[in-house]
């Protein structure tokens, strides 16, 4: 059945456009944008207010509408990332002013990382056909169906499960951009990854090794075995040793979500080494933790070392590079646990507690 909405949409199954969600008598109810005699509904995690994981509820919605350059994905699995947590809590508040919703989330279905099967395509889509298995970044991936721009998707490597592919998009791209674009890692260089056991870190150590670097990972005692299994040459347990004690120096230091002062990170660098700061969780409610990255950028022109930060770019070229690395066995997504769709609040609490080893997947359908 074909429908006309934002251009012709070619669909493998019956499809109807979705609208929004509103609160009604204490429950979430869907309000369609276009009258139809039949609606195809889906299960989805819905959030109508900013707050804790308690604001996440399982509900029923109509499937999302598609733009001309978007595809509709039958979601097999989704990934949990730190950005989803920030959008759930609405902090830092600055992000609300940036268009994510002032009083409540603009997108009622959370989730970005996705893997699944294309079931409908917009009129101007040229890179995919119905039936393709894809992964990447969508809007509202914590649902049975999600819409995604075709330039934010790539074909799923055959050797990965949907769970594995679903957790590769945002974290994998962040690690790739940090090492390849910001740090400009070359074969033979010594690379230190601070925060090696997290979502971005587990990709960073593998990608750095694939680029030919000698990699050292920094993590806690409980995660030493995980990082050691990822192909690093050395693991530093930060509870037992100081990576910035001055005895070892690295061509590249990648600090992921940390809080070490820039001066301390610089002590671990060679005289002309490169520091890349990736994120940070020490910011306040009103503004993100930009003090360290801004200080690094300000110091960089006046010191011999290169001090910078990384900004992620969600584009299929990076996703395709990740897919090639995965297909060649050079990176393997680390999935600590897969949760059912209705268990998303529990997964979010586990992520918030900082206990995750690698990535958490949300299994929406059979993702094996």
Secondary structure as a PSIPRED ss2 file (coil, helix, strand):
# PSIPRED VFORMAT (PSIPRED V4.0)

   1 X C   1.000  0.000  0.000
   2 X C   1.000  0.000  0.000
   3 X E   0.000  0.000  1.000
   4 X E   0.000  0.000  1.000
   5 X C   1.000  0.000  0.000
   6 X C   1.000  0.000  0.000
   7 X C   1.000  0.000  0.000
   8 X E   0.000  0.000  1.000
   9 X E   0.000  0.000  1.000
  10 X E   0.000  0.000  1.000
  11 X E   0.000  0.000  1.000
  12 X C   1.000  0.000  0.000
  13 X C   1.000  0.000  0.000
  14 X C   1.000  0.000  0.000
  15 X C   1.000  0.000  0.000
  16 X C   1.000  0.000  0.000
  17 X C   1.000  0.000  0.000
  18 X C   1.000  0.000  0.000
  19 X C   1.000  0.000  0.000
  20 X E   0.000  0.000  1.000
  21 X E   0.000  0.000  1.000
  22 X E   0.000  0.000  1.000
  23 X E   0.000  0.000  1.000
  24 X E   0.000  0.000  1.000
  25 X C   1.000  0.000  0.000
  26 X C   1.000  0.000  0.000
  27 X E   0.000  0.000  1.000
  28 X E   0.000  0.000  1.000
  29 X E   0.000  0.000  1.000
  30 X E   0.000  0.000  1.000
  31 X E   0.000  0.000  1.000
  32 X C   1.000  0.000  0.000
  33 X C   1.000  0.000  0.000
  34 X C   1.000  0.000  0.000
  35 X C   1.000  0.000  0.000
  36 X C   1.000  0.000  0.000
  37 X C   1.000  0.000  0.000
  38 X C   1.000  0.000  0.000
  39 X C   1.000  0.000  0.000
  40 X C   1.000  0.000  0.000
  41 X E   0.000  0.000  1.000
  42 X E   0.000  0.000  1.000
  43 X E   0.000  0.000  1.000
  44 X E   0.000  0.000  1.000
  45 X E   0.000  0.000  1.000
  46 X E   0.000  0.000  1.000
  47 X C   1.000  0.000  0.000
  48 X C   1.000  0.000  0.000
  49 X C   1.000  0.000  0.000
  50 X C   1.000  0.000  0.000
  51 X C   1.000  0.000  0.000
  52 X C   1.000  0.000  0.000
  53 X H   0.000  1.000  0.000
  54 X H   0.000  1.000  0.000
  55 X H   0.000  1.000  0.000
  56 X C   1.000  0.000  0.000
  57 X E   0.000  0.000  1.000
  58 X E   0.000  0.000  1.000
  59 X E   0.000  0.000  1.000
  60 X E   0.000  0.000  1.000
  61 X E   0.000  0.000  1.000
  62 X E   0.000  0.000  1.000
  63 X C   1.000  0.000  0.000
  64 X C   1.000  0.000  0.000
  65 X C   1.000  0.000  0.000
  66 X C   1.000  0.000  0.000
  67 X C   1.000  0.000  0.000
  68 X C   1.000  0.000  0.000
  69 X C   1.000  0.000  0.000
  70 X E   0.000  0.000  1.000
  71 X E   0.000  0.000  1.000
  72 X E   0.000  0.000  1.000
  73 X E   0.000  0.000  1.000
  74 X E   0.000  0.000  1.000
  75 X E   0.000  0.000  1.000
  76 X E   0.000  0.000  1.000
  77 X E   0.000  0.000  1.000
  78 X E   0.000  0.000  1.000
  79 X E   0.000  0.000  1.000
  80 X E   0.000  0.000  1.000
  81 X C   1.000  0.000  0.000
  82 X H   0.000  1.000  0.000
  83 X H   0.000  1.000  0.000
  84 X H   0.000  1.000  0.000
  85 X H   0.000  1.000  0.000
  86 X H   0.000  1.000  0.000
  87 X H   0.000  1.000  0.000
  88 X H   0.000  1.000  0.000
  89 X H   0.000  1.000  0.000
  90 X C   1.000  0.000  0.000
  91 X C   1.000  0.000  0.000
  92 X C   1.000  0.000  0.000
  93 X C   1.000  0.000  0.000
  94 X H   0.000  1.000  0.000
  95 X H   0.000  1.000  0.000
  96 X H   0.000  1.000  0.000
  97 X H   0.000  1.000  0.000
  98 X H   0.000  1.000  0.000
  99 X H   0.000  1.000  0.000
 100 X H   0.000  1.000  0.000
 101 X C   1.000  0.000  0.000
 102 X C   1.000  0.000  0.000
 103 X C   1.000  0.000  0.000
 104 X C   1.000  0.000  0.000
 105 X C   1.000  0.000  0.000
 106 X C   1.000  0.000  0.000
 107 X C   1.000  0.000  0.000
 108 X C   1.000  0.000  0.000
 109 X C   1.000  0.000  0.000
 110 X C   1.000  0.000  0.000
 111 X C   1.000  0.000  0.000
 112 X C   1.000  0.000  0.000
 113 X E   0.000  0.000  1.000
 114 X E   0.000  0.000  1.000
 115 X E   0.000  0.000  1.000
 116 X E   0.000  0.000  1.000
 117 X E   0.000  0.000  1.000
 118 X E   0.000  0.000  1.000
 119 X E   0.000  0.000  1.000
 120 X E   0.000  0.000  1.000
 121 X E   0.000  0.000  1.000
 122 X E   0.000  0.000  1.000
 123 X C   1.000  0.000  0.000
 124 X C   1.000  0.000  0.000
 125 X C   1.000  0.000  0.000
 126 X C   1.000  0.000  0.000
 127 X C   1.000  0.000  0.000
 128 X C   1.000  0.000  0.000
 129 X C   1.000  0.000  0.000
 130 X C   1.000  0.000  0.000
 131 X C   1.000  0.000  0.000
 132 X C   1.000  0.000  0.000
 133 X E   0.000  0.000  1.000
 134 X E   0.000  0.000  1.000
 135 X E   0.000  0.000  1.000
 136 X E   0.000  0.000  1.000
 137 X E   0.000  0.000  1.000
 138 X C   1.000  0.000  0.000
 139 X E   0.000  0.000  1.000
 140 X C   1.000  0.000  0.000
 141 X C   1.000  0.000  0.000
 142 X C   1.000  0.000  0.000
 143 X E   0.000  0.000  1.000
 144 X C   1.000  0.000  0.000
 145 X E   0.000  0.000  1.000
 146 X E   0.000  0.000  1.000
 147 X E   0.000  0.000  1.000
 148 X E   0.000  0.000  1.000
 149 X E   0.000  0.000  1.000
 150 X H   0.000  1.000  0.000
 151 X H   0.000  1.000  0.000
 152 X H   0.000  1.000  0.000
 153 X E   0.000  0.000  1.000
 154 X E   0.000  0.000  1.000
 155 X E   0.000  0.000  1.000
 156 X C   1.000  0.000  0.000
 157 X C   1.000  0.000  0.000
 158 X C   1.000  0.000  0.000
 159 X C   1.000  0.000  0.000
 160 X C   1.000  0.000  0.000
 161 X C   1.000  0.000  0.000
 162 X H   0.000  1.000  0.000
 163 X H   0.000  1.000  0.000
 164 X H   0.000  1.000  0.000
 165 X H   0.000  1.000  0.000
 166 X H   0.000  1.000  0.000
 167 X C   1.000  0.000  0.000
 168 X C   1.000  0.000  0.000
 169 X H   0.000  1.000  0.000
 170 X H   0.000  1.000  0.000
 171 X H   0.000  1.000  0.000
 172 X H   0.000  1.000  0.000
 173 X H   0.000  1.000  0.000
 174 X H   0.000  1.000  0.000
 175 X H   0.000  1.000  0.000
 176 X H   0.000  1.000  0.000
 177 X H   0.000  1.000  0.000
 178 X H   0.000  1.000  0.000
 179 X H   0.000  1.000  0.000
 180 X H   0.000  1.000  0.000
 181 X H   0.000  1.000  0.000
 182 X H   0.000  1.000  0.000
 183 X C   1.000  0.000  0.000
 184 X C   1.000  0.000  0.000
 185 X C   1.000  0.000  0.000
 186 X C   1.000  0.000  0.000
 187 X C   1.000  0.000  0.000
 188 X C   1.000  0.000  0.000
 189 X C   1.000  0.000  0.000
 190 X E   0.000  0.000  1.000
 191 X E   0.000  0.000  1.000
 192 X E   0.000  0.000  1.000
 193 X E   0.000  0.000  1.000
 194 X E   0.000  0.000  1.000
 195 X C   1.000  0.000  0.000
 196 X C   1.000  0.000  0.000
 197 X C   1.000  0.000  0.000
 198 X C   1.000  0.000  0.000
 199 X H   0.000  1.000  0.000
 200 X H   0.000  1.000  0.000
 201 X H   0.000  1.000  0.000
 202 X H   0.000  1.000  0.000
 203 X H   0.000  1.000  0.000
 204 X H   0.000  1.000  0.000
 205 X H   0.000  1.000  0.000
 206 X H   0.000  1.000  0.000
 207 X H   0.000  1.000  0.000
 208 X H   0.000  1.000  0.000
 209 X H   0.000  1.000  0.000
 210 X H   0.000  1.000  0.000
 211 X C   1.000  0.000  0.000
 212 X C   1.000  0.000  0.000
 213 X C   1.000  0.000  0.000
 214 X E   0.000  0.000  1.000
 215 X E   0.000  0.000  1.000
 216 X E   0.000  0.000  1.000
 217 X E   0.000  0.000  1.000
 218 X E   0.000  0.000  1.000
 219 X E   0.000  0.000  1.000
 220 X C   1.000  0.000  0.000
 221 X H   0.000  1.000  0.000
 222 X H   0.000  1.000  0.000
 223 X H   0.000  1.000  0.000
 224 X H   0.000  1.000  0.000
 225 X H   0.000  1.000  0.000
 226 X H   0.000  1.000  0.000
 227 X H   0.000  1.000  0.000
 228 X H   0.000  1.000  0.000
 229 X C   1.000  0.000  0.000
 230 X C   1.000  0.000  0.000
 231 X C   1.000  0.000  0.000
 232 X C   1.000  0.000  0.000
 233 X C   1.000  0.000  0.000
 234 X E   0.000  0.000  1.000
 235 X E   0.000  0.000  1.000
 236 X E   0.000  0.000  1.000
 237 X E   0.000  0.000  1.000
 238 X C   1.000  0.000  0.000
 239 X C   1.000  0.000  0.000
 240 X C   1.000  0.000  0.000
 241 X C   1.000  0.000  0.000
 242 X C   1.000  0.000  0.000
 243 X C   1.000  0.000  0.000
 244 X C   1.000  0.000  0.000
 245 X C   1.000  0.000  0.000
 246 X C   1.000  0.000  0.000
 247 X C   1.000  0.000  0.000
 248 X C   1.000  0.000  0.000
 249 X C   1.000  0.000  0.000
 250 X E   0.000  0.000  1.000
 251 X E   0.000  0.000  1.000
 252 X E   0.000  0.000  1.000
 253 X E   0.000  0.000  1.000
 254 X E   0.000  0.000  1.000
 255 X E   0.000  0.000  1.000
 256 X E   0.000  0.000  1.000
 257 X C   1.000  0.000  0.000
 258 X C   1.000  0.000  0.000
 259 X C   1.000  0.000  0.000
 260 X C   1.000  0.000  0.000
 261 X C   1.000  0.000  0.000
 262 X H   0.000  1.000  0.000
 263 X H   0.000  1.000  0.000
 264 X H   0.000  1.000  0.000
 265 X H   0.000  1.000  0.000
 266 X H   0.000  1.000  0.000
 267 X H   0.000  1.000  0.000
 268 X C   1.000  0.000  0.000
 269 X E   0.000  0.000  1.000
 270 X E   0.000  0.000  1.000
 271 X E   0.000  0.000  1.000
 272 X E   0.000  0.000  1.000
 273 X E   0.000  0.000  1.000
 274 X E   0.000  0.000  1.000
 275 X E   0.000  0.000  1.000
 276 X E   0.000  0.000  1.000
 277 X E   0.000  0.000  1.000
 278 X E   0.000  0.000  1.000
 279 X C   1.000  0.000  0.000
 280 X C   1.000  0.000  0.000
 281 X C   1.000  0.000  0.000
 282 X C   1.000  0.000  0.000
 283 X C   1.000  0.000  0.000
 284 X C   1.000  0.000  0.000
 285 X C   1.000  0.000  0.000
 286 X C   1.000  0.000  0.000
 287 X C   1.000  0.000  0.000
 288 X C   1.000  0.000  0.000
 289 X C   1.000  0.000  0.000
 290 X C   1.000  0.000  0.000
 291 X H   0.000  1.000  0.000
 292 X H   0.000  1.000  0.000
 293 X H   0.000  1.000  0.000
 294 X H   0.000  1.000  0.000
 295 X H   0.000  1.000  0.000
 296 X H   0.000  1.000  0.000
 297 X H   0.000  1.000  0.000
 298 X H   0.000  1.000  0.000
 299 X H   0.000  1.000  0.000
 300 X H   0.000  1.000  0.000
 301 X C   1.000  0.000  0.000
 302 X C   1.000  0.000  0.000
 303 X C   1.000  0.000  0.000
 304 X C   1.000  0.000  0.000
 305 X C   1.000  0.000  0.000
 306 X E   0.000  0.000  1.000
 307 X E   0.000  0.000  1.000
 308 X E   0.000  0.000  1.000
 309 X E   0.000  0.000  1.000
 310 X C   1.000  0.000  0.000
 311 X C   1.000  0.000  0.000
 312 X C   1.000  0.000  0.000
 313 X C   1.000  0.000  0.000
 314 X C   1.000  0.000  0.000
 315 X C   1.000  0.000  0.000
 316 X H   0.000  1.000  0.000
 317 X H   0.000  1.000  0.000
 318 X H   0.000  1.000  0.000
 319 X H   0.000  1.000  0.000
 320 X H   0.000  1.000  0.000
 321 X H   0.000  1.000  0.000
 322 X H   0.000  1.000  0.000
 323 X H   0.000  1.000  0.000
 324 X H   0.000  1.000  0.000
 325 X H   0.000  1.000  0.000
 326 X H   0.000  1.000  0.000
 327 X H   0.000  1.000  0.000
 328 X C   1.000  0.000  0.000
 329 X C   1.000  0.000  0.000
 330 X C   1.000  0.000  0.000
 331 X C   1.000  0.000  0.000
 332 X C   1.000  0.000  0.000
 333 X C   1.000  0.000  0.000
 334 X C   1.000  0.000  0.000
 335 X E   0.000  0.000  1.000
 336 X E   0.000  0.000  1.000
 337 X E   0.000  0.000  1.000
 338 X E   0.000  0.000  1.000
 339 X E   0.000  0.000  1.000
 340 X E   0.000  0.000  1.000
 341 X H   0.000  1.000  0.000
 342 X H   0.000  1.000  0.000
 343 X H   0.000  1.000  0.000
 344 X H   0.000  1.000  0.000
 345 X H   0.000  1.000  0.000
 346 X H   0.000  1.000  0.000
 347 X H   0.000  1.000  0.000
 348 X H   0.000  1.000  0.000
 349 X H   0.000  1.000  0.000
 350 X H   0.000  1.000  0.000
 351 X H   0.000  1.000  0.000
 352 X H   0.000  1.000  0.000
 353 X C   1.000  0.000  0.000
 354 X C   1.000  0.000  0.000
 355 X C   1.000  0.000  0.000
 356 X C   1.000  0.000  0.000
 357 X C   1.000  0.000  0.000
 358 X C   1.000  0.000  0.000
 359 X E   0.000  0.000  1.000
 360 X E   0.000  0.000  1.000
 361 X E   0.000  0.000  1.000
 362 X E   0.000  0.000  1.000
 363 X E   0.000  0.000  1.000
 364 X C   1.000  0.000  0.000
 365 X C   1.000  0.000  0.000
 366 X C   1.000  0.000  0.000
 367 X C   1.000  0.000  0.000
 368 X C   1.000  0.000  0.000
